[in-house]
Amino acid sequence: MGESGGCCPPMDLMRSEPMQLVQLIVPMESAHLTVSYLGDLGLVQFKDLNSEKSPFQRTYAAQIKRCGEMARKIRFFKDQMSKAGVFPKDSLENGTDIDLDDVEVKLGELEAELVEINANNDKLQRSYNELIEYKLVLEKAGEFFSSAHTSATAQQREIDSQQVGEDLLEAPLLQEDKSIDSSKQVKLGFLTGLVPREKSMVFERILFRATRGNVFIRQTVIEEPVIDPNSGDKAEKNVFVVFYSGERAKSKILKICEAFGANRYPFSEDLGKQAQMITEVSGRLTELKTTIDAGLGHRNILLHAIGDKFELWNLKVRKEKAIYHTLNMLSLDVTKKCLVAEGWSPVFASNEIQNALKRAAVDSNSQVGSIFQVLRTKELPPTYFRTNKFTSAIQEIVDAYGVAKYQEANPGVFTIVTFPFLFAVMFGDWGHGICLLLATMYLIVREKKLSSQKLGDIMEMAFGGRYVIMMMSLFSIYTGLIYNEFFSIPYPLFAPSAYDCRDASCSEATTIGLIKVRDTYPFGLDPVWHGTRSELPFLNSLKMKMSILLGVSQMNLGIIMSYFNARFFKSSVNIWFQFIPQMIFLNSLFGYLSVLIIIKWCTGSQADLYHVMIYMFLSPTDELGENQLFPHQKTVQLVLLFLALVSVPCMLLPKPFILKKQHEARHQGQSYAPLEETDESLHVEASGGSHGHEEFEFSEIFVHQLIHTIEFVLGAVSNTASYLRLWALSLAHSELSSVFYEKVLLLAWGYNNWLILIVGIIVFIFATVGVLLVMETLSAFLHALRLHWVEFQNKFYEGDGYKFAPFSFILTANEDE
């Protein structure tokens, strides 16, 4: 599918574009430019003529690898710009004027420079983070040593003063030997550093157990998170000081620190050296900060320079990569001087393709021009419908069920109207329709701005289907006026009610006592019905019968479309033994029911249509009595019942035998039959595909026809009943709207309290938007979708084709790699 553009001939709305299989023989020197021009045109779907080769065995594998490397560099630049908050600027150039070699050299230089800047910045940032941690260790551990030294000095003075008095009273009998061997003295060592706070308790326990309690550890909490030099992430940490004795204990502590990711830093217990180290670290931090800022400034300048050309380079590389991928689908001529391409294109595009070939030959200074020729084939072509922004969403809805077979009737032509109309039958309320229309108009008015923005998944879907939603809202306003409902409130918009009370005792809750005093209400439902006891039975009867009429009409339309398909593909078998029996069967039963509904409405008869339809099958010869709606009704019913019964074997039996006879006649003496001459470039058989060489299995054809017949006969009943969802959803929407109005808004109004009224209005608005405008919209949308996919399209639509997917730079530019 694609949007129509340029000067194209008038298109057949019902059928897909006529397609042709073309062959292009292109000289090697102009091949690249030819594919480039065809990509700008976007009207050729190339076939892969090298499918047996791996990607590495193809002619332009090296060029694709080269473009892939440039695409990697561009993704690297995009990631770096995203991290730095730099946004690429939109480029007005199309990228055709720049040379790919220049782009490759420039990208390589910029990547090398940016990688070097990043590496230097990472080193500087790591050093800066280490110095920050080192400074924290010096400050926190210095506070601990300072406080410990002060406490020890005070304690020693107190002990000395006590010992002066004790020495006079208690003299030891033996004097201690003061001359202790200095080599036997135990010297305490210590390590300082930072450990992650969540690991601090486990760290302390492991140290205690590993050294059997022969350590003394102190920890201090750092209030602000610090950046870890190794990971670059912010983390909450504690400063620790571990005192130990012996080299074995030190070795164990070092291993534990490494296991827990604890960063260790040197520390001197000399207070003078501590102050000097803090001064030195602070000075180095200032220098590093200045250097890092300068490096980041240079990096931002470089990224802004890249951002100015980013879109241009990105588009150029994507185009080149797409061109070489396409060139790899072309086969080399035996002379290895030309490339041969085959592909599908619309018939109307022949002149444009030939013009592109001529331009490429001239622009590339080729001595030989390209050859364009149309091939004959029985292969089924792709399906291509020219769409615009209004019809594309509807076409996508149809294609979601299945892509139309080539030249098959397109349901989208009718779905443009029937889909929003059936939605509105279930959603009918002109107040809700206006709300839906206002929301849609916002999307339509700002479509240029919104189309260039990145939206969420739900908003993207709503924006893509904005014109479908607009049609749905307009039809909802129309059906809402027919139902006379504005947020469930009736308004006499077109005239006063045709009925009035006979006397003062007449109640609004009943229609008893009402007499007709004016002309019939001109448009839609008379507002007098709302709020009465007979409202629900009356609306149920009206909407149920209306659903049957709409359903039978749409199913008849589907069967009529099967006639146009059969006529187009010149299949008289499908006309006589599929279309005609199906029309007879459906209308003998449910077409007759629709006629009875209309007669009952026109005559005001009290006949029971349930009784009429049930006993038409159970007792067709019984008299109808008071249920008779017109003369000779019993005879008509007998004839219709007979026709319905006869149409079933007409659908089942003749077609398989006729197809068998046609197959035998077509293949009798086929080896000596002369080839037919035809001027047509493309011939597709009436059966519609590339199945001409398949074996004919009568049993398979007969079983398929049996399944098709049973499906239609049972589907005629179930599909008609399925259309009653129009009545059910419409009733549910009306009742929910009425409940929200009466039980929320009116109830809050009755309290005569402003606070309760405001709360009631807020609840009413949220309930209306959340339930009726969102959930009910989605529900009615899905039910309308099912009615089109199952009840309508299965009458004629095979949907076993495949989309036309041309090589186009527009699609390439919109892709996110």
GIHUPE-V478833 format. One record per pair of residues at least 12 apart in sequence whose C-alpha atoms are under 8 Angstrom apart, sorted by sequence separation. I is the first residue (numbers start at 1). J is the second residue. If there is no record, write none. Layout:
i->{I,I}
j->{J,J}
This chain:
i->{224,225,329,330,357,358,501,502,563,597,612,622,745,748,204,223,357,398,501,502,596,621,747,748,222,398,500,501,620,222,499,500,612,745,221,222,447,499,500,563,593,611,744,745,221,222,395,499,500,562,620,621,744,220,221,354,394,498,499,511,609,620,219,220,498,499,560,607,608,744,745,219,220,383,443,498,559,593,607,744,219,383,394,497,498,511,606,607,616,218,219,383,394,444,498,509,510,511,607,616,217,218,382,383,443,444,497,498,508,509,510,511,559,741,217,218,382,383,497,508,509,510,559,605,617,740,217,381,391,496,616,216,217,380,440,495,215,216,440,494,495,556,740,215,216,494,498,740,215,440,441,494,497,499,600,214,215,440,497,556,599,214,497,737,437,74,436,437,596,663,70,73,77,436,492,73,492,737,437,491,660,736,70,344,436,437,490,73,198,200,211,344,346,552,660,196,197,433,434,552,733,196,197,433,434,484,490,196,197,211,433,482,483,484,195,196,210,433,481,482,483,484,552,656,194,195,433,434,481,482,484,733,194,195,432,433,194,195,432,549,656,193,194,207,430,431,548,656,192,193,429,430,433,192,193,420,424,428,429,430,192,207,420,423,424,427,428,430,431,656,191,192,206,428,429,430,655,141,190,191,420,421,424,425,428,429,430,589,729,190,191,416,420,424,428,429,545,588,589,190,203,419,420,423,424,427,428,588,652,189,190,421,425,429,431,432,651,652,137,188,189,420,421,424,428,429,430,431,432,588,589,137,188,189,429,430,431,588,137,188,189,203,428,429,430,652,187,188,429,585,586,651,725,134,186,187,429,584,585,584,585,133,199,648,585,584,585,723,195,196,582,648,722,195,196,581,195,581,194,195,193,194,581,582,722,193,194,581,193,393,394,192,193,393,719,191,192,577,578,191,192,393,394,577,191,192,393,191,390,577,390,577,140,574,573,573,133,129,129,130,141,129,130,140,141,129,141,127,137,126,136,125,126,126,571,569,570,571,569,569,569,145,146,142,137,585,138,142,582,586,590,134,142,138,138,139,138,135,135,134,135,131,409,132,131,409,409,128,408,128,128,124,125,124,551,552,551,121,548,551,548,550,121,121,548,547,548,547,117,547,547,544,547,546,117,544,543,544,543,114,540,114,540,103,86,84,88,100,86,91,95,100,86,88,89,90,91,94,95,88,89,93,87,88,89,91,95,96,86,88,89,90,91,94,95,81,88,89,94,80,88,77,81,77,565,562,558,562,557,558,561,562,74,555,558,559,555,558,559,554,558,74,74,555,71,71,488,70,71,488,488,489,67,487,488,67,487,67,68,488,67,487,64,63,64,63,64,60,60,60,61,60,59,58,50,51,50,46,49,50,48,49,50,47,48,49,406,36,46,405,39,36,35,32,35,32,35,49,49,47,32,46,47,31,46,47,46,47,45,46,44,45,44,45,426,44,425,426,43,44,426,427,428,43,426,427,377,378,380,422,426,376,377,378,379,425,426,429,43,375,376,377,378,427,374,375,376,378,426,31,380,28,380,27,28,43,379,380,27,28,41,378,379,26,27,41,378,25,26,25,26,25,26,38,24,25,23,24,23,24,38,23,37,22,23,37,21,22,21,22,34,21,22,34,37,20,21,19,20,19,20,34,19,20,33,34,18,19,17,18,17,30,30,33,30,29,30,30,29,436,9,27,8,432,27,432,27,26,27,26,25,26,24,25,24,25,23,24,23,24,427,22,23,427,22,23,22,23,21,22,427,20,21,426,20,21,21,423,423,21,423,20,423,19,422,19,419,17,419,16,17,16,17,16,17,419,15,415,11,1,2,4,411,1,2,3,4,1,2,3,4,1,2,3,1,2,3,411,401,409,3,18,408,2,16,17,1,16,398,15,16,15,16,404,405,15,16,404,405,14,15,404,405,406,14,402,403,404,405,13,14,402,403,404,405,401,402,403,404,14,402,403,13,399,403,383,382,383,384,382,383,384,382,383,382,319,322,319,318,318,315,20,21,20,19,45,45,46,45,46,44,45,43,44,42,43,42,43,42,41,42,39,40,42,38,39,40,38,39,40,1,1,1}
j->{236,237,341,342,369,370,513,514,575,609,624,634,757,760,217,236,370,411,514,515,609,634,760,761,236,412,514,515,634,237,514,515,627,760,237,238,463,515,516,579,609,627,760,761,238,239,412,516,517,579,637,638,761,238,239,372,412,516,517,529,627,638,238,239,517,518,579,626,627,763,764,239,240,403,463,518,579,613,627,764,240,404,415,518,519,532,627,628,637,240,241,405,416,466,520,531,532,533,629,638,240,241,405,406,466,467,520,521,531,532,533,534,582,764,241,242,406,407,521,532,533,534,583,629,641,764,242,406,416,521,641,242,243,406,466,521,242,243,467,521,522,583,767,243,244,522,526,768,244,469,470,523,526,528,629,244,245,470,527,586,629,245,528,768,469,107,469,470,629,696,104,107,111,470,526,108,527,772,473,527,696,772,107,381,473,474,527,111,236,238,249,382,384,590,698,235,236,472,473,591,772,236,237,473,474,524,530,237,238,252,474,523,524,525,237,238,252,475,523,524,525,526,594,698,237,238,476,477,524,525,527,776,238,239,476,477,239,240,477,594,701,239,240,253,476,477,594,702,239,240,476,477,480,240,241,468,472,476,477,478,241,256,469,472,473,476,477,479,480,705,241,242,256,478,479,480,705,192,241,242,471,472,475,476,479,480,481,640,780,242,243,468,472,476,480,481,597,640,641,243,256,472,473,476,477,480,481,641,705,243,244,475,479,483,485,486,705,706,192,243,244,475,476,479,483,484,485,486,487,643,644,193,244,245,485,486,487,644,194,245,246,260,485,486,487,709,245,246,487,643,644,709,783,193,245,246,488,643,644,644,645,194,260,709,647,647,648,787,260,261,647,713,787,261,262,647,262,648,262,263,262,263,650,651,791,263,264,651,264,464,465,264,265,465,791,264,265,650,651,265,266,467,468,651,266,267,468,267,467,654,468,655,220,655,655,658,226,226,227,228,239,228,229,239,240,229,241,229,239,229,239,229,230,232,686,685,686,687,686,687,688,269,271,269,265,713,267,271,712,716,720,265,274,274,277,278,278,278,281,281,282,281,561,285,285,564,565,285,565,288,289,288,292,292,719,720,720,292,720,723,721,723,295,296,723,723,724,724,295,725,726,724,727,727,299,726,726,727,727,299,727,302,731,313,300,300,304,316,303,308,312,317,304,306,307,308,309,312,313,307,308,312,307,308,309,311,315,316,307,309,310,311,312,315,316,303,310,311,316,303,311,303,307,306,796,795,792,796,792,793,796,797,310,791,794,795,792,795,796,792,796,313,314,795,314,317,734,317,318,735,737,738,317,737,738,318,738,320,321,741,321,741,321,321,324,324,325,324,325,327,328,328,328,328,328,329,329,326,329,330,329,330,331,329,330,331,688,319,329,688,323,323,323,323,326,324,327,341,342,341,327,341,342,327,342,343,343,344,343,344,343,344,344,345,726,345,726,727,345,346,728,729,730,346,729,730,681,682,684,726,730,681,682,683,684,730,731,734,349,681,682,683,684,733,681,682,683,685,733,339,688,337,689,337,338,353,689,690,338,339,352,689,690,338,339,353,690,338,339,339,340,340,341,353,340,341,340,341,341,342,356,342,356,342,343,357,342,343,343,344,356,344,345,357,360,344,345,344,345,345,346,360,346,347,360,361,346,347,346,347,347,360,361,364,364,364,365,366,366,773,348,366,348,772,368,773,369,369,370,370,370,371,370,371,371,372,371,372,372,373,776,372,373,777,373,374,374,375,374,375,780,374,375,780,375,376,377,780,781,381,783,381,784,381,784,382,784,383,785,383,384,384,385,385,386,788,385,788,386,383,384,386,793,384,385,386,387,385,386,387,388,386,387,388,387,388,389,797,789,797,392,407,797,392,406,407,392,407,789,407,408,408,409,797,798,409,410,798,799,409,410,799,800,801,410,798,799,800,801,410,411,799,800,801,802,799,800,801,802,413,801,802,413,799,803,801,801,802,803,802,803,804,803,804,804,809,812,812,812,813,813,681,682,682,682,804,805,806,806,807,806,807,806,807,806,807,807,808,808,808,809,807,808,810,807,808,809,808,809,810,803,804,805}
